[in-house]
Amino acid sequence: MQAVWDAHFALGRMTIGPAGSSRRGDGWYALVSGEQSAELNMCALTPGAGAAAADELVGVLPPDLPAVIFRSQLADPFTTTRLQQLGFSTAPEREALMICTRPPAPTAAPFGIRRAAEDEIDRGIAISSEAHEVDGDMLERTLARTPQDVIELWLAWDGAEPISAVWLLHGDGAIGVWSMMTPRRHQRRGAGRALLTAALADTWSADTRFAMLIATPAGRRLYESVGFAAADDVTTSFRGIDEALLDAIGQAAPPGG
């Protein structure tokens, strides 16, 4: 399990943008873009973390910066209480750190699916911005600045319109499904499933140990259906997150949020 968290940190360091920072301590890490979006400031309390780790983690975050903190099921449960004392709210639904150890079979669907060309990156930014209520300029400064030999953008097209996007990261035998977005107006058509399975099947190599992601409540069933399984049960804490984003990921507004 620790190896999966290690991969999440190693891959995530590539996505924080040139103005970001990555920090790691005993039982915690912080991937901080500095942008005013919780999803772009992603942190974790990993297996074995205690209250001191929670204090150290929050201590490296700029005051009032929106952030998400994932807590492993093997971290001290009191750390969530400590985060509440430090101004974070706790999501009502648990999420999951998930892995897939073999490439899924591509799903047939009436969409054009391909890796995006460099001049199509802005189409992926637009999809991600719409789907998760994140300002496109923030994504331009982070995901779009990630080196192209590390990140791949894949798009599903309905004719001339891209309707779903997935961003894949690569490193040390792991594939990170870092962001997968389908705007609500295009959901329930099978585009996300077809896109993810095709992208992973094409990207998987003999050196791939596993693909990994953190599943929101809204996305978990899809990921399970294509071969992902939970490696860790995650409690999620938020600071500075709005109700539109919580709704998009399948989380009700947390008490006190």
Backbone torsions as a table, in degrees:
resi	resn	phi	psi	omega
1	MET	NA	-41.8	179.7
2	GLN	-59.7	-35.3	179.9
3	ALA	-62.1	-33.0	179.5
4	VAL	-71.8	-42.0	175.4
5	TRP	-62.3	-40.0	177.9
6	ASP	-59.9	-42.2	179.0
7	ALA	-65.9	-38.8	178.7
8	HIS	-60.9	-42.5	178.6
9	PHE	-67.2	-46.6	-176.0
10	ALA	-61.8	-43.1	179.4
11	LEU	-71.9	-40.6	-177.2
12	GLY	-62.9	-26.7	179.1
13	ARG	-59.7	-23.9	-177.7
14	MET	-78.3	-13.8	-168.9
15	THR	-103.8	0.7	-169.6
16	ILE	-85.6	-6.0	177.9
17	GLY	83.6	164.5	-175.0
18	PRO	-65.5	-22.6	179.7
19	ALA	-93.3	-0.3	-175.8
20	GLY	-86.0	179.2	177.8
21	SER	-147.1	150.0	174.3
22	SER	-122.7	134.1	-179.4
23	ARG	-132.1	148.8	179.1
24	ARG	-143.8	140.1	177.4
25	GLY	-137.6	-166.3	-178.6
26	ASP	-73.7	100.6	178.6
27	GLY	89.8	11.3	-179.4
28	TRP	-154.5	160.8	167.1
29	TYR	-151.9	159.9	-179.2
30	ALA	-136.6	125.3	175.7
31	LEU	-111.4	99.1	-166.6
32	VAL	-114.8	112.8	174.9
33	SER	-82.1	-25.2	-174.3
34	GLY	85.4	-2.2	179.4
35	GLU	-77.2	157.3	-178.1
36	GLN	-86.4	53.7	175.4
37	SER	-143.4	125.5	-176.8
38	ALA	-59.1	-36.7	-177.8
39	GLU	-66.1	-17.0	-179.6
40	LEU	-100.0	7.4	173.9
41	ASN	-132.4	86.7	-167.2
42	MET	-107.5	125.5	-174.8
43	CYS	-130.9	166.1	-178.9
44	ALA	-150.2	146.6	165.8
45	LEU	-106.9	112.4	-169.0
46	THR	-93.3	174.8	-177.9
47	PRO	-50.6	131.7	179.4
48	GLY	91.9	-6.6	-178.0
49	ALA	-65.6	140.9	175.3
50	GLY	-119.9	-170.4	-175.9
51	ALA	-60.0	-36.5	179.5
52	ALA	-61.4	-35.5	178.1
53	ALA	-65.3	-39.9	177.9
54	ALA	-62.1	-43.4	178.9
55	ASP	-63.2	-43.7	-179.4
56	GLU	-64.3	-43.0	-178.9
57	LEU	-61.1	-52.7	-178.6
58	VAL	-63.1	-31.0	-179.6
59	GLY	-65.4	-24.9	179.8
60	VAL	-90.0	-7.4	179.8
61	LEU	-86.2	136.7	173.7
62	PRO	-57.7	142.1	-178.8
63	PRO	-54.9	133.2	175.6
64	ASP	67.8	8.7	176.5
65	LEU	-68.5	128.5	174.6
66	PRO	-58.3	137.6	-177.0
67	ALA	-157.7	156.1	172.4
68	VAL	-115.9	135.2	175.4
69	ILE	-124.5	119.5	175.7
70	PHE	-92.8	134.7	176.5
71	ARG	-114.3	122.3	176.5
72	SER	-61.9	150.6	175.0
73	GLN	-66.2	-15.8	178.6
74	LEU	-98.7	9.0	169.1
75	ALA	-90.6	160.0	178.8
76	ASP	-61.3	123.1	179.5
77	PRO	-57.6	-25.4	179.6
78	PHE	-62.4	-21.4	-179.4
79	THR	-60.7	-31.6	177.3
80	THR	-66.9	-41.6	174.7
81	THR	-61.1	-41.1	179.6
82	ARG	-64.0	-39.1	177.1
83	LEU	-64.0	-36.5	175.7
84	GLN	-62.8	-40.6	177.7
85	GLN	-63.7	-26.6	-178.8
86	LEU	-94.1	9.1	172.3
87	GLY	103.3	8.7	178.6
88	PHE	-98.4	150.8	173.7
89	SER	-103.6	153.3	-177.5
90	THR	-105.0	128.5	178.3
91	ALA	-67.0	141.8	-178.1
92	PRO	-71.9	-27.7	-177.3
93	GLU	-105.3	135.9	176.3
94	ARG	-75.5	153.1	176.6
95	GLU	-113.5	-173.0	-175.4
96	ALA	-145.7	134.7	166.0
97	LEU	-84.3	116.2	-170.2
98	MET	-119.9	149.8	175.8
99	ILE	-132.4	155.5	174.0
100	CYS	-130.8	126.6	-173.1
101	THR	-101.9	3.4	175.3
102	ARG	-147.8	149.7	-177.3
103	PRO	-66.6	134.2	177.4
104	PRO	-72.2	153.6	175.1
105	ALA	-73.1	132.2	178.6
106	PRO	-57.7	140.8	179.5
107	THR	-96.0	128.2	178.4
108	ALA	-68.9	135.8	178.5
109	ALA	-161.4	155.1	-175.5
110	PRO	-83.5	49.5	-179.6
111	PHE	-127.8	150.9	170.3
112	GLY	-84.2	126.6	-176.7
113	ILE	-126.5	127.2	178.9
114	ARG	-160.4	161.3	173.4
115	ARG	-68.8	136.8	-176.4
116	ALA	-72.7	141.8	171.5
117	ALA	-77.1	163.7	-177.1
118	GLU	-57.5	-36.5	-178.5
119	ASP	-80.8	4.7	175.7
120	GLU	-107.3	2.4	-179.1
121	ILE	-58.1	-37.7	-178.9
122	ASP	-64.2	-25.0	177.5
123	ARG	-70.2	-39.5	175.8
124	GLY	-66.1	-39.7	176.7
125	ILE	-59.1	-43.7	-178.8
126	ALA	-63.6	-41.7	179.0
127	ILE	-63.9	-48.0	-178.5
128	SER	-63.4	-39.0	179.4
129	SER	-63.5	-45.0	-179.7
130	GLU	-67.3	-43.2	-172.8
131	ALA	-68.2	-37.0	-174.9
132	HIS	-116.9	18.2	173.8
133	GLU	55.2	39.9	179.0
134	VAL	-111.0	135.3	-179.8
135	ASP	-59.7	131.5	-176.9
136	GLY	-61.7	-32.8	179.3
137	ASP	-63.5	-34.7	177.4
138	MET	-64.2	-43.7	179.2
139	LEU	-66.9	-34.8	177.2
140	GLU	-62.3	-36.7	-178.1
141	ARG	-80.7	-10.8	-177.1
142	THR	-118.3	-80.4	-176.6
143	LEU	-57.2	-44.1	-176.3
144	ALA	-70.1	-17.0	178.2
145	ARG	-92.9	-2.6	178.1
146	THR	-69.8	134.5	-178.5
147	PRO	-53.3	135.7	-174.1
148	GLN	-71.3	-13.7	173.3
149	ASP	-84.3	-4.1	179.1
150	VAL	-107.3	-36.3	-175.9
151	ILE	-117.0	144.4	173.5
152	GLU	-125.0	134.7	170.4
153	LEU	-102.7	126.5	174.1
154	TRP	-114.8	142.5	-178.6
155	LEU	-127.1	143.8	168.7
156	ALA	-103.2	130.6	-175.6
157	TRP	-113.5	135.5	168.2
158	ASP	-107.0	94.6	-171.8
159	GLY	66.5	-121.7	-178.9
160	ALA	-94.5	4.7	-175.9
161	GLU	-110.3	122.3	173.2
162	PRO	-75.5	133.2	-173.0
163	ILE	-123.3	-7.9	178.5
164	SER	-153.0	146.4	-177.3
165	ALA	-137.2	142.1	172.9
166	VAL	-135.8	134.1	178.6
167	TRP	-107.8	121.3	-179.1
168	LEU	-111.4	135.0	175.4
169	LEU	-108.4	151.8	-178.0
170	HIS	-131.3	140.3	174.0
171	GLY	172.8	137.0	173.7
172	ASP	50.5	44.3	175.6
173	GLY	77.1	9.8	-179.8
174	ALA	-119.6	147.3	170.9
175	ILE	-114.4	123.0	176.7
176	GLY	-100.7	119.7	171.8
177	VAL	-82.3	89.8	-167.1
178	TRP	-80.0	-34.1	180.0
179	SER	-152.6	127.3	177.0
180	MET	-131.5	119.8	-170.6
181	MET	-134.5	131.5	168.5
182	THR	-132.7	116.4	178.4
183	PRO	-54.9	149.4	-174.5
184	ARG	-55.8	-35.4	-177.8
185	ARG	-68.9	-12.4	179.4
186	HIS	-113.5	5.7	-177.6
187	GLN	-76.9	165.1	178.8
188	ARG	65.8	29.4	176.3
189	ARG	-119.0	-3.1	178.4
190	GLY	89.7	3.8	-176.8
191	ALA	-68.3	-41.8	-178.6
192	GLY	-62.5	-45.4	179.0
193	ARG	-62.2	-46.7	-179.1
194	ALA	-63.1	-40.1	-179.1
195	LEU	-66.0	-49.4	-176.6
196	LEU	-63.0	-46.7	-177.0
197	THR	-65.8	-40.1	179.6
198	ALA	-67.1	-42.6	-178.6
199	ALA	-65.2	-43.6	-180.0
200	LEU	-68.4	-41.3	179.8
201	ALA	-61.0	-38.7	-178.7
202	ASP	-74.7	-35.1	-173.2
203	THR	-83.7	-26.3	-175.7
204	TRP	-60.6	138.4	179.2
205	SER	-131.5	175.5	179.4
206	ALA	-62.9	-23.0	-179.1
207	ASP	-88.8	-5.9	-176.7
208	THR	-72.7	123.6	176.3
209	ARG	-86.6	-42.2	179.8
210	PHE	-167.4	158.5	165.9
211	ALA	-102.6	149.5	-175.4
212	MET	-143.1	157.5	177.0
213	LEU	-164.8	164.6	168.8
214	ILE	-108.6	118.4	-173.1
215	ALA	-91.3	128.5	169.9
216	THR	-75.7	163.9	175.6
217	PRO	-57.2	-34.6	-178.2
218	ALA	-68.9	-27.8	-174.2
219	GLY	-104.6	-10.4	-170.2
220	ARG	-60.7	-42.0	-177.2
221	ARG	-61.4	-40.0	177.7
222	LEU	-61.2	-47.1	-177.0
223	TYR	-64.6	-39.9	177.4
224	GLU	-62.6	-36.4	-175.6
225	SER	-70.4	-18.3	179.5
226	VAL	-107.4	9.7	171.3
227	GLY	114.4	1.8	175.8
228	PHE	-81.5	147.1	177.3
229	ALA	-135.2	150.1	-177.8
230	ALA	-70.0	127.8	172.0
231	ALA	-96.8	-23.3	-178.9
232	ASP	-154.6	142.4	177.4
233	ASP	-94.7	125.0	-166.5
234	VAL	-114.8	130.6	168.9
235	THR	-98.1	132.2	-172.4
236	THR	-113.2	133.0	175.6
237	SER	-116.7	144.9	-175.9
238	PHE	-126.6	150.2	166.4
239	ARG	-138.5	129.5	175.8
240	GLY	71.4	38.1	-179.4
241	ILE	-112.7	142.2	-175.9
242	ASP	-97.7	166.1	-174.1
243	GLU	-67.6	-29.8	179.5
244	ALA	-62.6	-42.2	178.8
245	LEU	-70.7	-41.8	177.6
246	LEU	-58.2	-41.1	178.6
247	ASP	-65.6	-38.8	-177.7
248	ALA	-64.8	-31.6	-177.9
249	ILE	-97.6	2.8	176.6
250	GLY	86.3	22.4	177.4
251	GLN	-113.3	130.1	171.3
252	ALA	-70.1	160.7	178.6
253	ALA	-60.7	126.9	-178.8
254	PRO	-69.5	148.2	178.4
255	PRO	-56.7	130.7	179.0
256	GLY	81.3	0.5	-176.4
257	GLY	-81.9	NA	NA
